[in-house]
Amino acid sequence: MVLRSLLAVALLFAAPLLTAPAASAAPVAATARAAAPVAAAACSGYVALTFDDGPSPQYTRQLLSALASAGARATFFDLGSRVQQYPDLARATTAAGMWVGNHSWSHPRLTQLSASQLTAELSNTSNAIRSATGQTPTLFRPPYGDTNYAVQTEARRLGMAQVIWSVDTRDWANASTDAIVRSATGATFGGIVLMHDGYQTTVNAVPQIVRGLQAKGLCPGRIDNTGRVVAP
């Protein structure tokens, strides 16, 4: 009889201990569910990272690796002559989830060309990109940002939106990695950052750029066929 009484008392005191883990599990699950919207809200806007003048046998794969490590996507405005020479790099760019745009065939000042020369520069480049990647570019960037009505009209006729930039990192002018990062992270919502597929300093800047933008609530985005920066 005494033994049964002692056992009953022991079970009475053990009951809260047995139920405690179940009670503590509920707040943990609730916290995990609440974290998802916070992560989704981390991107309050988008900035487009763009790289001109590739593909480059020395730097394209490095850029793709740096972007992949940072969880970022970007637009590569490639030259048709280089795509023809390095089609495997153009394919690697699209295979990595990046976008390839038209940057002319030979990087001339397009406003100084005849109508037939202009058409050749743009159409031959689009054909080279399509041949290498299976995708027809819908974005076009004029070399030097040199454009006029004729250039824009020809680009539209070929199904491409013209894209300039809002931030020039001046990586082409021997800017240091730190200077490139400062310029790029100064971009604001909807900004388009100009960089180049041709400099080690630019490759080195990519991870810091992505982190710097994320600290401002901005994420790398996609340029749509109207030239706006949107979610990738």
HELIX and SHEET records of a PDB file:
HELIX    1   1 VAL A    2  ALA A   40  1                                  39    
HELIX    2   2 THR A   60  ALA A   70  1                                  11    
HELIX    3   3 GLY A   80  GLN A   85  1                                   6    
HELIX    4   4 PRO A   87  ALA A   95  1                                   9    
HELIX    5   5 LEU A  110  GLN A  112  5                                   3    
HELIX    6   6 ALA A  115  THR A  133  1                                  19    
HELIX    7   7 PRO A  143  GLY A  145  5                                   3    
HELIX    8   8 TYR A  149  ARG A  157  1                                   9    
HELIX    9   9 ASP A  171  ALA A  173  5                                   3    
HELIX   10  10 THR A  177  THR A  185  1                                   9    
HELIX   11  11 GLN A  200  ALA A  215  1                                  16    
SHEET    1   A 5 TRP A  99  ASN A 102  0                                        
SHEET    2   A 5 THR A  75  ASP A  78  1                                        
SHEET    3   A 5 GLY A  45  ASP A  52  1                                        
SHEET    4   A 5 ILE A 192  HIS A 196  1                                        
SHEET    5   A 5 VAL A 167  ASP A 168  1                                        
SHEET    1   B 4 TRP A  99  ASN A 102  0                                        
SHEET    2   B 4 THR A  75  ASP A  78  1                                        
SHEET    3   B 4 GLY A  45  ASP A  52  1                                        
SHEET    4   B 4 LEU A 218  PRO A 220  1                                        
SHEET    1   C 2 LEU A 139  PHE A 140  0                                        
SHEET    2   C 2 ALA A 161  GLN A 162  1                                        
SHEET    1   D 2 ARG A 222  ILE A 223  0                                        
SHEET    2   D 2 VAL A 229  VAL A 230 -1                                        
END                                                                             
